[in-house]
Amino acid sequence: MSVLLFILIAVVVIALVFEFINGFHDCANAIATVVSTKVLSPKQAVLFGAALEFVGALTGTHVAKTIGSGIVNSEMVTLTVIFCALLSAVLWNLFTWWKGLPSSSSHALIGGLLGATIVKAGFEAVHLNTLLDKVIIPMFTSPVLGFCAGFTLMLILAWIIVITRAHPYSVNKSFRKLQLISSGLMALSHGSNDAQKTMGIITLALLAGGVLHKGPTGEFDIPIYVILACAITMAAGTMNGGWKIIKTMGHKIIKLKPIHGFAAETSAAALILTASHFGIPLSTTHVISTSIMGVGSTLHAHAVKWRIVGNIVIAWVLTIPACMILSSIIYYLIYKIV
């Protein structure tokens, strides 16, 4: 076995490890609310979420192509760069999972890719316009949109309940059923966005390893075996659950009822599916978290536990720079050792 092939296999393996960790780290995005409102048991929710995460991962490749060639110049990316990016993202995800913080796996991966690429080839290897349009701007706007969407939808639902004079028992019963649909949409949207990021990374590795080649105009397709591998791996990760983060998302931010879960999931899923369509690697964690906050804010300001929110925001802000630093250090150490 050649050294290049060995490194390529190692990169693909760690990419799938990242996808698995992404599944159990971010499964809270899809199933936390449906568990906390007791619409489904944890076991039922995990199986339900895993099935729809798998389906969502098969719905497109727009985000994968953004990760694969949009953020950094793929011609300047080596297998070592990709390995460092993945390893830094895995370490950060494990750290935030240990702390029970719903940080962004997307931003961890992007930060890792940026850090190692800059050390290897300099800032000119970064596509700054794409980075700004599809990562930096959405990083700041998506939480605001998530909060506003959750807040607005919850107000609309509350208004409908008031004018129809619906009985609380009937409302709760109806939204327990509707939340099955909204949580399914959330799982589908998470698979459609997050699974594609690893597809893009693996494809980038296959290009760097010479297994795949770009077309005459620089285009490339995501191989079907890469799509299936990532879909299956993310679904497997979801089935193993990330209960610390589920507890934070489903209980610590606000106390959720089925109507709150429905409003948060529906508004978040709509935003994420839209982003996936346009190839934007959105942080699903940011969107569902702020949607929950927006829903909680319709009750009263103290319904949201802002101290917990503050800890989450700190993790959000630190993710990209922390992973840039981690991947830079890892790349430098490997370069020195080799």
N, C-alpha and C positions, 0 to 999 in steps of 0.2 A: 504494500500500500504506500503510495506516494505521500509526502508531507502535506501537499496541497489538499489531497483528498481527505486525509485525516483531519485537517483543520476545518474543511468544509462540513464534514460529518459532525464534528464537535460544535460548530456554529448552529447547524440545523437542530441538533439535540437541545442545546441551551435555549434556542428560540422556542421550541416546543415546551420546554420547562417554563419559560416565561409565559407562554400561552396558558399552560395549566394553572400557574399561580395567578394569572390575570383572571381566570375563571373563578377560582375560589376567593380571590381578593375582592373582585368586583361583582360577585354574584349577589351581594347585598343590594346593588343598584336595581336588580330585577325583582328580588323576592323579599326584601326587608319589610316593606309595608304590608304585603299580603300575609306574612308571618305574624307581624306585630298586631294586626287587627284580627288575627285568629280565623281568617277566612279559610286558610289551608294550614295543615300541620307542617312543621319544618321539613319532614321527609317528602310530603306531597308537593310542597312548594319547590323543593330542590329538583325533583324529577320533572315537574312541569316546566320550570325555568330552563333546565338543561336541554329539554327537547326543543324549546323555542329558540334558545341560543344557537343550537345547531342549525335550525332552519334559517335564522337570521344571517348566519355566517355564509350562507349560500346565495344570498340575494344580490350580490354585486361585488365589484372590485375597484370602485372609484377611490376609496380611501387607501386601499393597498397600493395603488399607483402613485398616490401623493407621497406616501411614506417611502416607496421604492425609488422614486427619482425626483420628486418635487422639492424636497427640503434641502437635500445636499446633492452635489454632483456625483452621480453614481460612478463616473469614470475615475474619480479620486478616492473611492471607498474600497478598502481591502477587507479581506476576511477577518483580519485582526481588529480592525476598526469596529466591524459588526459584532464580533465577540465581546469587545470591551463595552459597547453600548448595551448589549443584552445583559451582561453580567452586572453592570451598574444598576440597570432597571430591576433585575431580580433581587439584588441586595436591598434596594430602596423599598420595593414592594413587601419584602419579608419584614423589614424594620417597621413600616407603617402598619402592617397587619398585626405584628406583635404589640404595637401600641394601640391597636383598635381604631386607627385613623383612616377614613375613606379618602386616601390620596388618589391621584390620577395615574393609572398605569400608562395611559397614552403619553402624558407629559414626561413620565419617567423614561420611556423609550426614546422620545424625541430629544430629551436632554442628554441622554447617554450617547445618542448618535451625533449630536452636535459637538459634544466635548471631545470625543475621540477623533472626529473628522477634522476639527480645528487644529488639534495637536499634530495630526498627520499632514494636513495639506494647507492649513491656514484658513483665514476667514473667507478667502475668495472661493472656497469650495462650497460655501453655504449660499443657497438661493434665497437671498434676503427678502425679496418681494413675496415669494411663496410662503416663507416663514412668517412674515408679517400678516399676510392676508388669511392664511389658513391655520395658523397656530396662535400667534400673539394676540391679534384682535379678537378671535373667538374665545381665547382664554379669559379675557376680561368681559366680553359682552355676553357669553353664554350663561354665566351665573346670574347676571342681571335679568336676562330674558327668562331664565328658569324661574327666578323669584316672581317676576311680573306675571308669567303665564300661570303659575300655581295660584297666586293671589287672585288673579282675575277670574279664573275658572271656578275657584271656590266661592267667590262672591256671586257669580252667576247661579251656581247650584243652590246657594243659600237663598237667593232671591226667588228662585223657582219654588223652593220648598215653602217659603213664606206665603207666596200668592196662592199656592194650591192647598195650603193648610194641611199638608201631609202629616200623618201621625209619625212620631219618632221611631216607633217599632217598624212601621212599613218602610220608612226611609232606610233604616239600618239593614233590613232584610233585602231590599232592592239593591243597595250598593254592595252588599256582600257578594251578590251574583255578578254585578257589573265589574267588581274589582278583579274577577277572574279574567275578564277581557282586558282590562287596563294593565294588569301585571303581565299578561301574555304579550301585549304590545311592547311593554318595557323590556322584557327578555328578548323579544325579536329585534328591537332597535339596538340593544346592547350588542347582540351578536353581529348585527349588520355593520356596526362601527368598530368595535374593539377587536373582533377576530381578524378583521382585514389588516390591522396594523402589523401583526406578526406575519401575515401572508406577504405583505410588502417587504418586510425584513428578510424573510427566507428567499424570496425572489431576488432581492438585491444580493444576497449571498451566492445564489446560483449563478448570477451574472458575473460577480467577482471571481467565482471559481471556474468560470468558463463552461459551465454546464448549459446555460442558456445564453442566447445572443440577441441583441437588439435588432430591430428591423432597419431598413435603409434610412428612415426618418427619425430613428431613435426611439421608436415605440416598442413596447413589449407587452406580452400577455401573462397573466398569472396562471401557471399550470393547474389543471384540475386536481392533480394529486396534492398540491400545496393547499388548495382550498379545502379539500376533504380532511387532510391531516389537521389543519388548524381548527376546523369546525368540530371535529371529534374530540380534539384535545381540550378545547375550551368547554365543551359540554361536560367532559369528564371532570374538569376542575370545578365547574359549577356544582356537580353532584357531590363533591367533597365539602362544599360550603365554607364560608368564612364567618363563623358565628360571632366573633368579637365585633366585626364591622357591622354585621346585621343588627346586633344589639345597639350600637351607636346610632345607626341610621333609623332603626325602627322604634326605639324607645327613648333614647337620650335627648334627641333634638326636640320633639314634641310627643305628646301622647296621642296616637292616631286612632281614628275610628274609620270604618270602611269608606265613608264618603270622602274623608281626607286622603286616604290612600288612593282612591280612584282619581281624585283631582290632581294629586302630585304625579302619579304614574302617567296619566293621559297627557298632561301638559309636557312632561319631560320626554315621553316617547315621540310626540309630534315634532319636537325640536331636534331630537337625535336622528330620526328618520330623514328629516329634511337635510341635515348636515351630511349624512351618509350619501344622499343623492348627489350632492354637490362636491363630494370628495373631501370634505372637511373632517380631519381626525379629531373630533370633538371629545372633550372629557365628559363621559357619561356620568362620572362621579359628581362633577361640579353641577351638572344640570339637575340630576335627581335630588341632590342635597339641597340646592337652593329652591327647588320646587316645593320640597317639604317645608322649608322655612317660610316660603310665601304663603302656603296653605295655613301654616300655624299662625302667621301674623294676622289672618282675618279674624281669629278668635280674640286675642288681645296680645299686646307686646310681650307680656310675661309668659305667654304660652310657649314661646321658643326659648330654649335654654342657651342664652347667648354666650356663656362661658365655654360650652362645648363647641358652639359654632366658631368661636375664636380660635380654638385649638385646630379645628379642621381647616380654617383659612390659612393659618400658619403653615400647615402641611402643604396646602395648595401652592402657596407662594414659594416655598423652599424646593419643591419637587424638581423643576427644570434646572435651576442652578446647582442643586445638590448632586443630581445625576451627571451634569456636565463635569463637575469637579471629580466625582468618583470615576467616571470613564476616562478622564484625562490622566488621573493618577495610575489607573490600571494599565492604560496604553503605555505610559512612560515607563512603568516598572517592567512590562513585557519587553519593550524596546531595549531597556538596559540589560535585562537578563539574556535576551537572545543576541 
